[in-house]
Amino acid sequence: MPDSLIVTHPASATQATLNITEASIKAADLRQFRIGDEPLAAFDPGFTNTAVCHSAITYIDGEAGVLEYRGYPIAELAEKSTYLEVAWLLLNGELPTTAELEAWEQRVTVHRRVPEEVKTVLAGFPASAHPMTILMSSVASFYSFYPDARNFDDPESRSRALVRLIAKMPTIAAYAFRKGRGEDYVAPDDDLGYCANFLHMLFAQPGRPYEEHERLVRAMEVLFILHADHEQNCSTNAVRSVASSGNDLFTCCSAGIGALHGPLHGGANEAVLKMLREIGSVDRVPEFIEGVKAGKARMMGFGHRVYKNYDPRAKIIKKSVEDVFEITGVNPLLKIALELERHGLEDDYFVSRRLYPNVDFYSGLIYEALGFPPEMFTVLFAVPRASGWAAQYQEFITDPEQKIVRPKQIYTGHRTRSYPADGPR
Ligand code: CMC
C-alpha cells in the first residue's frame, strides 16, 4: 500500500496528493485536502468511514470478533481481573501493581458518597422518571459541587474528577433505582468491594442487609469489565465532542449517558427484554423473524456497526447466563432468546448482512434474574462505562491533535432572497 494517493479532479484534471496513514486501519488525511484551489470535504453521515482520533485505549477487529483493552484480550480480563483493576488499566495504560491497586481501591472507596444536596436533585423527579434521566442530571450536577473539574489541564484536578465519577456512579444509580421503588437510600458500605457495595446499596432492606453471593458479585464484576470501554461508539463520541469545547468531565459524561440511553445504543438491552416479552413464546419466533425480514421490526441485540462476527462480549455473557441461572433460577425468556439466536445464525437475511448477537442480547436476561427492572438495564451499562469515558476524556484532553468538533454540512436550502416587501404572507 503506498503512503499517498494521487487524486484527479474529473472536470479540471487538476491533481492532488492524499496522504495515507496506516496503523490499525488505513486512513486518508483529509484535514487540509484541496484539489487545486478548492477544498474537498468528506461526506460521511454517521461517521461510518471516518477516524476522528488516534487512540491507544481499546482495539477492536470487527471482522475477527476481537476486543482488547490496552492490548489485553477481553476474555482474559473477564476471567482474571476485577472492574477496578480494568478501570486503572484503561486510565493508566498498564495493569496496576498490587500496591497501586490497593491504593486505587481505597481512593475510590472514600469518594463513594454523593453530596447531600444531590438528593434534593433526585427528589425533584417524579417517581416514574427513567433512571437514566436521573443519572444524566445527577452526573451533570456534580460540576456544581466540584467546579475544580474545569481545571482539566492540571493532572491533579483531572485525576480528582476521574475518581469522583467512577466512585459515585454506582451510588447515584442505586439511589435512582430505590427512588423508583419508593425506598430509602442505602449509604455505601466501605467494607465492601465496588460491585458488592453496589448490590448492597441497591438491594439491602432495613434490618436485612444484602446477602452477598460470591458468584453473583463475580457475575456483576464480569459484566462491568465487558462494558467498560468500546472505543469510538456513539456515547464516547458524545463525550469527546462535548469535551472539545473545553468542558469538565461531569458535563461530558452526562452527555455520554444521554447518548447511551438511545435504543440503538445502550438502550438496546432494555429493548431486547421488551422484544422477548412481546414474542411471548418459542412457537411465535418464526413469525417474528418474518416480520424482521419484512422490515416491520429490528431484532434488538443483533447487529453491530463494527462487529461483523459474534461480539466477543456476547460470548462471555452467554456463558455467565448459565452460571447466574444456577443460583437465581432460569429466566423463562432464555428459551425464546436461544431460538431467536438459532434463526439469526441460520437465516440468510442475517447471515448475508453479517448480523450476530451483540453485548445487549443476553445481558438483560441476567439483569432480570438479578432482580432489576428493564429500565435499570442501561444504567447498568452506564455505570461501568464511566471508566471508559473517563479514559477517553483524558486521552482527548491531552491530545495536541484535537480541536473543537465542528463538522461541515452540504447546504441544500434556498440561497439569499429578499423578505417580501408587503410583509408576511
Ligand atoms: N435487525 C434486523 N435488521 C438489521 C439489524 C437488526 N438488529 N441491524 C441491522 N439490520 C439490517 C439493516 O436493516 C440493513 O439492511 P439493508 O441493507 O437491507 O437496509 C443492514 O442490516 C445494515 O444495517 P444498518 O442499520 O445500516 O447498520 P448500522 O451499522 O448503521 O447499525 C446497529 C448498527 C447496531 C444500530 C444495528 O445493527 C441495530 O439497529 N441493531 C439493533 C440495536 C442494537 O442491538 N444495538 C446495540 C448495539 S451493541 C451495544 C452498543 O455498543 O451500543
Boltz pocket constraint, residues with backbone or C-beta under 6 A from the ligand:
constraints:
  - pocket:
      binder: B
      contacts: [[A, 230], [A, 233], [A, 263], [A, 264], [A, 265], [A, 266], [A, 268], [A, 292], [A, 297], [A, 298], [A, 299], [A, 300], [A, 301], [A, 302], [A, 303], [A, 304], [A, 305], [A, 306], [A, 353], [A, 355], [A, 358], [A, 359], [A, 360]]
      max_distance: 6.0
